[in-house]
Amino acid sequence: RALSFLDIGAGTGTVLAAIASSHSNVAVQGVERAPVPFLLALLRAYFGRRRYRVRWGNLWSIDLSSHDVVYAYLSPAPMPLLWEKARREMRAGSLLVSFRFIIPGVVPSRMIDAGGNWLYVWRLP
């Protein structure tokens, strides 16, 4: 089966477009709740003929269980709650990836230098 990538807080679809264009074996999806970025991501997908889907919604109401990789670029405040949600819903071995923000008290499985910023990766037990 194709791997599944979900961007929670997809913004204008920049990450979605990059993943979709560089990984043909990945089903790429995003969720966004801010109206203007959501519409821009939707238009970008449609007119750019990108292979990703973006939907209107709130990350807290999205089920994470069917995704192999969940990517978040949020803020420090929701990270502990996101970790609890990921632990409840994500399958063992799936990945939670955060751009720039750690989960307090949880050691990442891997840290990747992304041009001076960090991607933090946690593999779900």
C-alpha positions as protocol buffer text, in pm:
chain_id: "A"
residue {
  index: 1
  type: ARG
  ca { x: 0 y: 0 z: 0 }
}
residue {
  index: 2
  type: ALA
  ca { x: 106 y: 358 z: -44 }
}
residue {
  index: 3
  type: LEU
  ca { x: 240 y: 537 z: 258 }
}
residue {
  index: 4
  type: SER
  ca { x: 13 y: 803 z: 404 }
}
residue {
  index: 5
  type: PHE
  ca { x: 139 y: 1151 z: 499 }
}
residue {
  index: 6
  type: LEU
  ca { x: -81 y: 1400 z: 685 }
}
residue {
  index: 7
  type: ASP
  ca { x: 8 y: 1765 z: 745 }
}
residue {
  index: 8
  type: ILE
  ca { x: -198 y: 1895 z: 1037 }
}
residue {
  index: 9
  type: GLY
  ca { x: -205 y: 2270 z: 992 }
}
residue {
  index: 10
  type: ALA
  ca { x: -122 y: 2254 z: 621 }
}
residue {
  index: 11
  type: GLY
  ca { x: -130 y: 2629 z: 566 }
}
residue {
  index: 12
  type: THR
  ca { x: -102 y: 2717 z: 198 }
}
residue {
  index: 13
  type: GLY
  ca { x: 8 y: 2364 z: 101 }
}
residue {
  index: 14
  type: THR
  ca { x: 382 y: 2426 z: 65 }
}
residue {
  index: 15
  type: VAL
  ca { x: 482 y: 2103 z: 244 }
}
residue {
  index: 16
  type: LEU
  ca { x: 202 y: 1907 z: 76 }
}
residue {
  index: 17
  type: ALA
  ca { x: 317 y: 2016 z: -270 }
}
residue {
  index: 18
  type: ALA
  ca { x: 681 y: 1934 z: -193 }
}
residue {
  index: 19
  type: ILE
  ca { x: 605 y: 1585 z: -58 }
}
residue {
  index: 20
  type: ALA
  ca { x: 360 y: 1506 z: -338 }
}
residue {
  index: 21
  type: SER
  ca { x: 601 y: 1610 z: -612 }
}
residue {
  index: 22
  type: SER
  ca { x: 901 y: 1426 z: -467 }
}
residue {
  index: 23
  type: HIS
  ca { x: 737 y: 1103 z: -342 }
}
residue {
  index: 24
  type: SER
  ca { x: 509 y: 931 z: -591 }
}
residue {
  index: 25
  type: ASN
  ca { x: 445 y: 639 z: -353 }
}
residue {
  index: 26
  type: VAL
  ca { x: 296 y: 858 z: -79 }
}
residue {
  index: 27
  type: ALA
  ca { x: -71 y: 951 z: -37 }
}
residue {
  index: 28
  type: VAL
  ca { x: -44 y: 1315 z: 72 }
}
residue {
  index: 29
  type: GLN
  ca { x: -318 y: 1489 z: 268 }
}
residue {
  index: 30
  type: GLY
  ca { x: -353 y: 1803 z: 475 }
}
residue {
  index: 31
  type: VAL
  ca { x: -596 y: 1970 z: 705 }
}
residue {
  index: 32
  type: GLU
  ca { x: -625 y: 2344 z: 764 }
}
residue {
  index: 33
  type: ARG
  ca { x: -871 y: 2552 z: 961 }
}
residue {
  index: 34
  type: ALA
  ca { x: -771 y: 2908 z: 864 }
}
residue {
  index: 35
  type: PRO
  ca { x: -988 y: 3013 z: 570 }
}
residue {
  index: 36
  type: VAL
  ca { x: -739 y: 3202 z: 351 }
}
residue {
  index: 37
  type: PRO
  ca { x: -450 y: 2951 z: 375 }
}
residue {
  index: 38
  type: PHE
  ca { x: -699 y: 2667 z: 319 }
}
residue {
  index: 39
  type: LEU
  ca { x: -831 y: 2825 z: -1 }
}
residue {
  index: 40
  type: LEU
  ca { x: -477 y: 2893 z: -125 }
}
residue {
  index: 41
  type: ALA
  ca { x: -379 y: 2529 z: -61 }
}
residue {
  index: 42
  type: LEU
  ca { x: -692 y: 2410 z: -240 }
}
residue {
  index: 43
  type: LEU
  ca { x: -624 y: 2635 z: -541 }
}
residue {
  index: 44
  type: ARG
  ca { x: -259 y: 2532 z: -544 }
}
residue {
  index: 45
  type: ALA
  ca { x: -360 y: 2166 z: -555 }
}
residue {
  index: 46
  type: TYR
  ca { x: -619 y: 2220 z: -827 }
}
residue {
  index: 47
  type: PHE
  ca { x: -430 y: 2451 z: -1061 }
}
residue {
  index: 48
  type: GLY
  ca { x: -91 y: 2299 z: -992 }
}
residue {
  index: 49
  type: ARG
  ca { x: -233 y: 1954 z: -1061 }
}
residue {
  index: 50
  type: ARG
  ca { x: -62 y: 1832 z: -747 }
}
residue {
  index: 51
  type: ARG
  ca { x: -131 y: 1488 z: -615 }
}
residue {
  index: 52
  type: TYR
  ca { x: -251 y: 1589 z: -272 }
}
residue {
  index: 53
  type: ARG
  ca { x: -577 y: 1654 z: -95 }
}
residue {
  index: 54
  type: VAL
  ca { x: -643 y: 1927 z: 155 }
}
residue {
  index: 55
  type: ARG
  ca { x: -956 y: 1955 z: 361 }
}
residue {
  index: 56
  type: TRP
  ca { x: -1108 y: 2210 z: 591 }
}
residue {
  index: 57
  type: GLY
  ca { x: -1091 y: 2101 z: 952 }
}
residue {
  index: 58
  type: ASN
  ca { x: -941 y: 2107 z: 1293 }
}
residue {
  index: 59
  type: LEU
  ca { x: -645 y: 1884 z: 1381 }
}
residue {
  index: 60
  type: TRP
  ca { x: -816 y: 1778 z: 1705 }
}
residue {
  index: 61
  type: SER
  ca { x: -1108 y: 1625 z: 1515 }
}
residue {
  index: 62
  type: ILE
  ca { x: -893 y: 1435 z: 1262 }
}
residue {
  index: 63
  type: ASP
  ca { x: -830 y: 1065 z: 1321 }
}
residue {
  index: 64
  type: LEU
  ca { x: -456 y: 997 z: 1296 }
}
residue {
  index: 65
  type: SER
  ca { x: -481 y: 616 z: 1294 }
}
residue {
  index: 66
  type: SER
  ca { x: -456 y: 566 z: 917 }
}
residue {
  index: 67
  type: HIS
  ca { x: -144 y: 776 z: 863 }
}
residue {
  index: 68
  type: ASP
  ca { x: 216 y: 656 z: 858 }
}
residue {
  index: 69
  type: VAL
  ca { x: 360 y: 1006 z: 902 }
}
residue {
  index: 70
  type: VAL
  ca { x: 191 y: 1300 z: 1072 }
}
residue {
  index: 71
  type: TYR
  ca { x: 369 y: 1634 z: 1026 }
}
residue {
  index: 72
  type: ALA
  ca { x: 309 y: 1938 z: 1244 }
}
residue {
  index: 73
  type: TYR
  ca { x: 436 y: 2293 z: 1232 }
}
residue {
  index: 74
  type: LEU
  ca { x: 229 y: 2440 z: 1511 }
}
residue {
  index: 75
  type: SER
  ca { x: 361 y: 2620 z: 1819 }
}
residue {
  index: 76
  type: PRO
  ca { x: 503 y: 2497 z: 2149 }
}
residue {
  index: 77
  type: ALA
  ca { x: 168 y: 2524 z: 2330 }
}
residue {
  index: 78
  type: PRO
  ca { x: -23 y: 2230 z: 2171 }
}
residue {
  index: 79
  type: MET
  ca { x: 271 y: 1988 z: 2151 }
}
residue {
  index: 80
  type: PRO
  ca { x: 199 y: 1797 z: 2476 }
}
residue {
  index: 81
  type: LEU
  ca { x: -166 y: 1750 z: 2376 }
}
residue {
  index: 82
  type: LEU
  ca { x: -63 y: 1648 z: 2026 }
}
residue {
  index: 83
  type: TRP
  ca { x: 168 y: 1383 z: 2173 }
}
residue {
  index: 84
  type: GLU
  ca { x: -118 y: 1240 z: 2381 }
}
residue {
  index: 85
  type: LYS
  ca { x: -344 y: 1234 z: 2074 }
}
residue {
  index: 86
  type: ALA
  ca { x: -73 y: 1066 z: 1866 }
}
residue {
  index: 87
  type: ARG
  ca { x: -11 y: 802 z: 2135 }
}
residue {
  index: 88
  type: ARG
  ca { x: -384 y: 723 z: 2149 }
}
residue {
  index: 89
  type: GLU
  ca { x: -448 y: 713 z: 1775 }
}
residue {
  index: 90
  type: MET
  ca { x: -135 y: 637 z: 1573 }
}
residue {
  index: 91
  type: ARG
  ca { x: -15 y: 285 z: 1496 }
}
residue {
  index: 92
  type: ALA
  ca { x: 306 y: 144 z: 1639 }
}
residue {
  index: 93
  type: GLY
  ca { x: 599 y: 235 z: 1415 }
}
residue {
  index: 94
  type: SER
  ca { x: 433 y: 540 z: 1261 }
}
residue {
  index: 95
  type: LEU
  ca { x: 609 y: 876 z: 1282 }
}
residue {
  index: 96
  type: LEU
  ca { x: 515 y: 1209 z: 1435 }
}
residue {
  index: 97
  type: VAL
  ca { x: 730 y: 1487 z: 1290 }
}
residue {
  index: 98
  type: SER
  ca { x: 747 y: 1842 z: 1421 }
}
residue {
  index: 99
  type: PHE
  ca { x: 919 y: 2134 z: 1256 }
}
residue {
  index: 100
  type: ARG
  ca { x: 1099 y: 2346 z: 1519 }
}
residue {
  index: 101
  type: PHE
  ca { x: 899 y: 2247 z: 1827 }
}
residue {
  index: 102
  type: ILE
  ca { x: 977 y: 1970 z: 2074 }
}
residue {
  index: 103
  type: ILE
  ca { x: 745 y: 1772 z: 2294 }
}
residue {
  index: 104
  type: PRO
  ca { x: 852 y: 1856 z: 2649 }
}
residue {
  index: 105
  type: GLY
  ca { x: 984 y: 1553 z: 2834 }
}
residue {
  index: 106
  type: VAL
  ca { x: 977 y: 1323 z: 2528 }
}
residue {
  index: 107
  type: VAL
  ca { x: 1310 y: 1246 z: 2362 }
}
residue {
  index: 108
  type: PRO
  ca { x: 1284 y: 1240 z: 1982 }
}
residue {
  index: 109
  type: SER
  ca { x: 1385 y: 925 z: 1797 }
}
residue {
  index: 110
  type: ARG
  ca { x: 1572 y: 1141 z: 1550 }
}
residue {
  index: 111
  type: MET
  ca { x: 1661 y: 1504 z: 1488 }
}
residue {
  index: 112
  type: ILE
  ca { x: 1722 y: 1631 z: 1134 }
}
residue {
  index: 113
  type: ASP
  ca { x: 1890 y: 1961 z: 1055 }
}
residue {
  index: 114
  type: ALA
  ca { x: 1663 y: 2145 z: 811 }
}
residue {
  index: 115
  type: GLY
  ca { x: 1881 y: 2437 z: 713 }
}
residue {
  index: 116
  type: GLY
  ca { x: 1936 y: 2577 z: 1062 }
}
residue {
  index: 117
  type: ASN
  ca { x: 1600 y: 2466 z: 1197 }
}
residue {
  index: 118
  type: TRP
  ca { x: 1523 y: 2119 z: 1325 }
}
residue {
  index: 119
  type: LEU
  ca { x: 1280 y: 1847 z: 1236 }
}
residue {
  index: 120
  type: TYR
  ca { x: 1203 y: 1637 z: 1543 }
}
residue {
  index: 121
  type: VAL
  ca { x: 1088 y: 1282 z: 1473 }
}
residue {
  index: 122
  type: TRP
  ca { x: 918 y: 1049 z: 1720 }
}
residue {
  index: 123
  type: ARG
  ca { x: 848 y: 684 z: 1632 }
}
residue {
  index: 124
  type: LEU
  ca { x: 531 y: 568 z: 1805 }
}
residue {
  index: 125
  type: PRO
  ca { x: 581 y: 264 z: 2029 }
}
